[in-house]
Amino acid sequence: MTVLELDGVKKDIRDRTVVQPVEYQLPAGQVLALCGGNGAGKSTVLRMIAGITEPTAGTVRLAGRTWKEDRPGCSALIGYMPDDFQFGQALTAGETLEFYAALRGPAARKRVQGVLEEVGLASVRHAKVSTFSKGMRQRLLFGQALLGEPELLVLDEPTNGLDPYWLQALAELINRRKAQGQSVVFSTHQLETAEWTADHAILLHEGRVSMAGPMEEFRSRFGENGLSKAFAHSLRELDKRAE
């Protein structure tokens, strides 16, 4: 089954095209990494997947559903982690997840403690979010995306602010979720994390797809650490075209 289909998805803002048409299909139970630098269009693609912004052209399908035809159904399918968010500073970590769990229903409320343990925040459940580091807030953001046990996790720059230990832990979390049958699409500029976790990758540069495909294709063409080498290759090709 295809859990995510990007069918010619494009985004214009005012007179400028910020994302050129993107075509890709992600099978259920697999991981897709959107890779690129700042301004590449990664967050815009993820916001279109999450139904936050509407494509100028093309269609996003989630397990065959579209946001226009079935918004409640699409919303139930995903857990979304934005790239940054200001939590209520007076709330504790536990209170924050309890608030988001209440939006997801009784089953999600039973998962709060387990999610805190999964993202390494159980020991600070009663600490106020205002005392958290950037990396701790990232883990809390990741946690709220897990509460509804979604079929598709949509994670925008989940590696930002994480120390090396939690970078590895995040990769393990993603791999564990994949083993449980969940699908994941995430954006990152840290290609090593994508190498550890992704089954598929899309390389973006200034809103344009430079390469896309299964990780096996990247490794077959570029060898070990194929994604990193493919990214460097695509940048060299773009520089040649610009000359």
ChimeraX attribute file (.defattr): number of C-alpha atoms within 10 A of each C-alpha:
attribute: neighborCount
match mode: 1-to-1
recipient: residues
	/A:1	10
	/A:2	14
	/A:3	21
	/A:4	23
	/A:5	22
	/A:6	20
	/A:7	16
	/A:8	15
	/A:9	22
	/A:10	24
	/A:11	23
	/A:12	13
	/A:13	9
	/A:14	7
	/A:15	6
	/A:16	8
	/A:17	15
	/A:18	20
	/A:19	24
	/A:20	18
	/A:21	19
	/A:22	21
	/A:23	17
	/A:24	17
	/A:25	16
	/A:26	23
	/A:27	16
	/A:28	18
	/A:29	19
	/A:30	23
	/A:31	25
	/A:32	26
	/A:33	26
	/A:34	27
	/A:35	28
	/A:36	23
	/A:37	15
	/A:38	12
	/A:39	13
	/A:40	21
	/A:41	23
	/A:42	28
	/A:43	20
	/A:44	21
	/A:45	25
	/A:46	22
	/A:47	18
	/A:48	20
	/A:49	27
	/A:50	25
	/A:51	18
	/A:52	11
	/A:53	13
	/A:54	20
	/A:55	21
	/A:56	15
	/A:57	14
	/A:58	16
	/A:59	21
	/A:60	26
	/A:61	19
	/A:62	24
	/A:63	19
	/A:64	12
	/A:65	17
	/A:66	17
	/A:67	20
	/A:68	13
	/A:69	9
	/A:70	11
	/A:71	13
	/A:72	10
	/A:73	14
	/A:74	21
	/A:75	15
	/A:76	14
	/A:77	20
	/A:78	23
	/A:79	22
	/A:80	25
	/A:81	25
	/A:82	18
	/A:83	16
	/A:84	14
	/A:85	10
	/A:86	9
	/A:87	15
	/A:88	13
	/A:89	13
	/A:90	13
	/A:91	16
	/A:92	20
	/A:93	28
	/A:94	21
	/A:95	18
	/A:96	21
	/A:97	25
	/A:98	20
	/A:99	14
	/A:100	18
	/A:101	22
	/A:102	13
	/A:103	12
	/A:104	15
	/A:105	12
	/A:106	11
	/A:107	13
	/A:108	20
	/A:109	18
	/A:110	13
	/A:111	17
	/A:112	26
	/A:113	15
	/A:114	14
	/A:115	22
	/A:116	22
	/A:117	13
	/A:118	17
	/A:119	20
	/A:120	17
	/A:121	21
	/A:122	17
	/A:123	10
	/A:124	15
	/A:125	19
	/A:126	13
	/A:127	17
	/A:128	17
	/A:129	23
	/A:130	15
	/A:131	12
	/A:132	16
	/A:133	12
	/A:134	13
	/A:135	17
	/A:136	20
	/A:137	22
	/A:138	23
	/A:139	25
	/A:140	25
	/A:141	24
	/A:142	25
	/A:143	24
	/A:144	22
	/A:145	24
	/A:146	25
	/A:147	26
	/A:148	21
	/A:149	18
	/A:150	18
	/A:151	21
	/A:152	29
	/A:153	24
	/A:154	25
	/A:155	25
	/A:156	24
	/A:157	21
	/A:158	22
	/A:159	24
	/A:160	17
	/A:161	16
	/A:162	19
	/A:163	11
	/A:164	10
	/A:165	8
	/A:166	18
	/A:167	19
	/A:168	15
	/A:169	16
	/A:170	21
	/A:171	19
	/A:172	15
	/A:173	16
	/A:174	22
	/A:175	20
	/A:176	13
	/A:177	20
	/A:178	19
	/A:179	12
	/A:180	10
	/A:181	14
	/A:182	20
	/A:183	25
	/A:184	29
	/A:185	23
	/A:186	25
	/A:187	27
	/A:188	22
	/A:189	19
	/A:190	16
	/A:191	20
	/A:192	15
	/A:193	17
	/A:194	24
	/A:195	20
	/A:196	14
	/A:197	22
	/A:198	24
	/A:199	19
	/A:200	25
	/A:201	25
	/A:202	25
	/A:203	23
	/A:204	24
	/A:205	22
	/A:206	17
	/A:207	22
	/A:208	18
	/A:209	21
	/A:210	18
	/A:211	17
	/A:212	20
	/A:213	16
	/A:214	15
	/A:215	22
	/A:216	14
	/A:217	15
	/A:218	22
	/A:219	17
	/A:220	10
	/A:221	13
	/A:222	15
	/A:223	13
	/A:224	12
	/A:225	15
	/A:226	19
	/A:227	28
	/A:228	19
	/A:229	16
	/A:230	20
	/A:231	21
	/A:232	11
	/A:233	15
	/A:234	18
	/A:235	13
	/A:236	12
	/A:237	12
	/A:238	12
	/A:239	10
	/A:240	9
	/A:241	8
	/A:242	7
	/A:243	5
